[in-house]
């Protein structure tokens, strides 16, 4: 028995949801039909019993008059009914003749004796051998005389059998129709879920390793209840998030590949220079110290250049990784002083670019890393000097708005083409591809500046002013990062 139940459970679990719901609906309907049928049968049985009791009472009113007038009942009311008149004493009940009684009249006699000692009418349902089931009713004609009437129950039993048969047939047909129609309706209602499952299988078979991996599938099949519509919306929203994540991953992978390629390219040049000057230094004449000193100076310069490049790459990697110990030493510092120091250093190193500074006398003291913010300002000023002709004016202005400090670095040089504006903060990106690395730098200055500003919770933007290149650094005046 337990094994059969286990097999049934395993079979049931393998059924589809629509079939399960249809079977559950059928089982529930079967219970409802059983309850309704039982109640209806009991009500009908009770109704027919009351009808028969009322009919027997009415018949006995007429038979009592007949028995009082003639001593016995001379007229039988219905076919199959029995009527008997008894003279009842304390010890016995004697049947008057003629009488219409079954061959086994003991149940009628017993009821007559019982009625003689009672002051109310008595009814019983008994089984008479050779005749079937009868309803007996006894009443008193006069003291010592009892009338017993027996009505067959075959009609009621036949009616109840027919009613039960009709109910069973009707309920079975209704149950079959309900299961079939319910299965069809459920299949139609669950079709959007099947479409979602098909979409999910398609996604599972979709290649997500490509650089432009995007899910072309959506659950767009119409129909379904509001719950199905909510599920479809949530499913499509999930796919949109997956698409966005895949796009971000693809962009990150593309940037990583470009970054690795650019870093390898940038490092290869100083490494080749170091190798070349090392070879020259090895084979240089021993009696030419000026030649040896010149090669050593170039070796130191190329090594220093590689060191700066690696320092910038390490700083960017640490900022990207968002390490617990971020490479920032935050404290309250005077931003006006940092602007003036950066301006003094720029004037000393680039005297051919006139610089105008507007900072104001009042101190501005946000919470920041002074060394890193000074690096941002130096990178922006150096970028303006490197990418503009000699004599191009450069300006730097500091102003304060509610909750923020804005530093504006601008030059009136040739500007940045529209096609390059979106990539100026990319690593190793140069607007002028023909510019030499010695003059144009490594292409990491703006990337480092942008990463440092974002690490301070601020923003750096390239302005869209005609005939000028304007970078605006925005820093919060209150910063909760330690």
N, C-alpha and C positions, 0 to 999 in steps of 0.2 A: 504494500500500500504506500509506504514511504517512498519507494523507488518510483512508483507511478506518479506520485505528486511531484517528485523532483524532475521527472521527464516533462511533465506538464509545464512546470515553471520554466524550464529551459526552452521549451517550444514557444511559450508565451513571450519570453524575452526576445526571441528572434523575430517576432512579428513586427510589422511596420506600425508606426504610430496611428495611422488611419484605421488599420484593422483592429488595433487594440481599443481605440475609442468606439468603433462600431460594435465590437463584442461587449464592451462595457455598457454601451447604450442598450444593447439587446438584453443583457442580464438585468439591468435596472428596469427595463420595460417588462421583462418577464415577472419580476417581483411585483410591479405595479398591477399587471394583469391578474396575477394570482390573488392579490389582496382584493381587487375590485370584483373578481369573479366569486371569491368566497363570500364577500359581503352581499353581493347580489343574490347568490344562491340561498344564503341564510334568510335574507329578507323575503325572497319569493316563497321559500318553504314556510316561513312563519305566516305569511299572508294567506297561503292556501290552507294551512291548518285552521286559521281563524275563520276562513270562509266555510270550511267543512263543519266546524263547530257551530257556526250560526245556522247553517243549513240543517244540521241534525236537531238543533233546538226548535227550529220552526216546524220540522217534520213531527217531532214528538208532541208538540202542542196539538196537532191534528190527530195523531195516533192516540193520545191520552183521551180525547173525547170519544174516539171510536172504541177504545177499550172500555171506557166507562159505560157506553151505551150497549155494547154487544158482548162484553166479557173478554173478547180477544180482538186483535187487529185483523180486520177482514180485507183490507186493501194494502198492498205493498207499495211503498212510495217509488222506489227505483229498482232497476234490475241489479241483482247482486247484493242488495241490502238484506239484512236479517232483522226480524222483530219478534220479541218474545215477551209474554206477560206472565209474571210469577206471583203465586200466593206465598207470601213469606211469613213464617213464624219464627219463634226464637231458635228453633232447632233445625229448620229445613226451609228450602225454597222449591215449590212445586210448580212445574211448567203447565200452563193452561194450553189446551189444544182446542182447535187446530192452531199450529204455530209454524212460522217460517224460520227454521233454525238450521245451522250446519250440523253435519253428522257428529261433530265433537263440540258440544255446547257447554262444556264444563266452565269455560271462561265467562260465558254469559251468566250461568247460575251463580258463580262465585261473586260476580259484580252485583247481582240482585241481592244476595245475602248481605253484602257490605253496605248497599244503599239502604237496606231496611234499618240498620243501626245508625244511620247518619241523617242529619237534617238538612243536607245540601245535595245538589246534583253532582254526580261523579262521572269523570271521563277517563278512559284508559286506552292505550294503544297496545294491542296484543297480537300474538302470532297464533292463528287458528290452524291446526293441522288439517291439511287437505284443502284449505281455502285461501290461505295467505295472510297478509297483515290487514287488520281491521281496527277501526276506531270505535270504541264502545262508549255508549252514553246511557246512564240509568236515571230515571226520574220516578217519582211516586205518583200513581194515579189516585189512590186513596189509601188510608192506613191499611197496611197489610198487603197491598197490591203494588208491584213495581214493574215498570215498563223498561225494557232494555232494547236499545237499537244499535245495530252494528253496521257501519259504513265501510266499504272497502277502501284501502289506501293505494290501490294499484294505480288509479288515475293520477294521484299526486306524485307517486314514485315515477310513473312514466313521464309526467310533465317535467320533473326535476332531472331525469336522465336526459331528456331532449334538451333542456336548458343547458346542462353541463356540456353536452356534445356540441351544441351551437357555440357556446363560449370557447371551448377548446379549439374548435376549428377556426372561429373568428380571431381568437388571440394568436394562434399559430400563423395564420395568414398575415395578420397585422404585424406580428413580430418579424416575419420574413421581409415584408414590404419595408418595415422600418429599418432593418439592418441593411437591406440592399440600397434603399434610398439614402440612408444615413451614411453608408460607405461612399456612395457617389458624391454626396454633398461634402463629406469630410475630405475626400480626395481633391475635390475642387478647391475647398478652403485651404488645404495644406499644400496646394501646388506652389505658392510662393516659397514655402519652406524647402520644397524639393528643388526649386530654382536656386535658392541660396546654397543648398548642399552641392548642386552642380557647379555653381560658381566657386565654392570653396575647393572642390576637387580640381577645377581648372587652375586656381591659384597655386594649389599644391604641386601641380605639374608644370607651372610656369618657371622659367629660368630667372632666378633673382640674383645671379652672380654678375650679370652684365653691368657695365658702367652706367647705362641708361635704363636700368631695369625699372619699368613702370607697369603696374597691373592694369591691363586693358579691360578687365572684367568688372561688371557691376551687377547687383541684384536689382534689375529694373522691371521685373515681371509685375504687371498690375494685379489688383484684386487682393482679397484678404480682409480680415477684420482689422479694427484699429490696433489691436495688439500685434498683428502681423506687420502692419505698416510701421509701427514703432520699431519692431525688430529689424525690418528692412532698412529703415533710416539709420539705426545704430550700426547695422552691418556695413552699409555704404560709408558711414562716417569713419568706421574702423579702417576700411580700405583706403579712405583718403589719408588718414594718419599714416598708414603703412606706406602709401605712395610718397607722402612728404618725407618720412624717415628714409625711404630708399633714395629719394632725390638728394637729401642731405648727405647720405652716405656716399652716393655716387660723386657728389661735388667734393666731399672730403677726400675721397680716394683720388679724384682727379687733381685736387690741389696738392695732395701728398706726392703723387707721381711727378707733378711739375716742380714741386719743391725739391724733391730728391734730385731730379735732373738738373735744376738750376744750381743747387748747392754743389753738386759734383762738378758742374761746368765752372762755377766761380772758384772752387778750390783747386781745380786743375791748373788754372793759369799761374797762381803764385807757386804751386808745387813745381811746375815746369821751370819757373824762373829760378827757384831755389836749386833745383837740380842743375840747371845750366850754369849758374854762377858758382856752384860747388865744383863742377867740372873745371870751369875756368880757373878757379882758385887752386885746384889741385895741380893743374898743368902750367900755372903762371911761372914766370922766371923768378928765381929766388932773389935776384938783384934788382927787382922792380917793386919796392915796397908801396909806391903810390898806386900801382895796379892792384896789389893785394888789398890795400885799404879800401879801394873803390869797390872791389868785389864783396868784401866783408860788409860794407855799408848797404849794398844792394841786398845781400842776404838778410841783414837785420830788418831792412824795410819790408821785404816780402814776408818775413816771419811775423813782423808786427801786424802787417795787413791780414794775414791768416788768423792771428790772434784776435783782432777786432771782429773779423767775420764770425769766428767761432763763438766769441762772447755774445754777439747779437743773436746767433742761432740758439745758443743755450738759454738766453733770456726769453726768447720767443717760445721755446719748448716748455720752459717752466711756467710761463704765463698761460699757455694753452692747456697745460695739465692741471691748472688750478690747484696747485699743491697746498697742503695744509700750512706749511711754512712758506708763504708767498715771498717772492724776492722783493718785498717792499718794507721799508722801515718808516712807519707812519709816525708823524708828530706834527704839532702845530708849527707852521712856518709862514714867514712873510712872503706872499707871492709877489709883492711889489719889488722886494729886494731881489728875488730870483729873476724877474724880468730885467731889472737894471744890470745885474751881473751878466746875464746872457747877452745883453746889448753891448756891454763893455768888451766882452770877449769877441763878439762878432766884429766890432769896429777895429779891434787889434788884428784879427786874422784876415779880414776882408776890407781893407781901406778903400778899395775901388768901388764899393757899394754903399752909398750914403744911407744911413739908418735913422729913422725918426721914431722916437719912443714916446708914447702917451700912457703914463701909468698912474699919475696922481700922487699926492704926498701922503695920503692916509694909508696905513698898513692894512693889508688884506690877509687874514691868517686862517686859511682852511687847514684841515688835517690832511697831510700828504707826505710823500717821500721827497724831500727837497732834491736829492741827487737825481732821482728818476724824472721829476718834472723839469729840472734843468736840462736833462738829456733830451726831453721832448722839445723844449724851446731851441736848443742848439741844433737839433735835426731839422726843424722847420726853417730856421734861419739859414743853415747850410744849404738846404734844398733850394731856397730862393737864390742864394749866391751862385750855386753851381749851374742852375738851369736858366740863368739870365745873363745877358751881355754885361760887360763892365760898364759901370756908370748907372746901372738901373737902380732907381730908388727902392728901398725896402722900408716898410713901416711895421711897428709892433705896438699894439694898444691893449690896455687892460681896463676893463670896466666891470662893475658889479651890478647885478640885477637881483631881485628877491630870491634868496636861496642858492644863487649860483655866481661863479666868477667866470668871465669870458676873456680869453686872450686871443687877439686877432693878429695874425701874421700875414702881410700882403706884400706883393711886388707888382710892378707895372711892366713885367716882361712880356714875352710872346704868349703866355697863357698855356693852358693844357687843352689839346683837342677834345672835342666831345666824345670821340670814340674811345679815348683813354681815361676819361674821368672816373669811370666805375672801377678801374683796376689800379688806380694810383697807390692804393694801400696793400696791394698784393705783394708778396715777397719776391724779390729779385726782378720786379717789373720796372722797366725803364720806358719812359715816353719816347725818348730819342734813342732808337736802336743803334744808331751809328756812333753814339758817343762812346769814348773810350772808358774803360773801367777806372783808369787812374783819375780821370776828371769827373766822370759821372757817378762814381761810388759803386757799391755792391747792389744797390736796389733794395736795401733793408731799412733805410732810415725812416721812411714813412710807416712801414709795417711795425717797426719797434715803437714809434711814437703812438700809433693807434692802439697797440696792445697795452702800453703803459697807461694811457689815458683811460681805457676801458677798465683796467685793473684798479684804478682810483674811483671807479663808479661814474666816470664822465663820458663825454663824447668828443669826437673830432670830425669836423665836416669840411668838405671842399666847397667853397662858395661858387655861385654862378653869376659872377659879375663880369660884364664884357671888358676886354682889354686888361684884365688883371687876374692874378692867382691869389686867392684868399683862403687861408686855413683858419678855422675858428675852433679853439679848444674850450670846452665847457667843463668846469669842475664844480662839484657840490661844495658848498661852504660848510656843511656838516657831514661828516663821514664816520660810519660806525665800524669800519674795518681796522683791526689792530695789526 
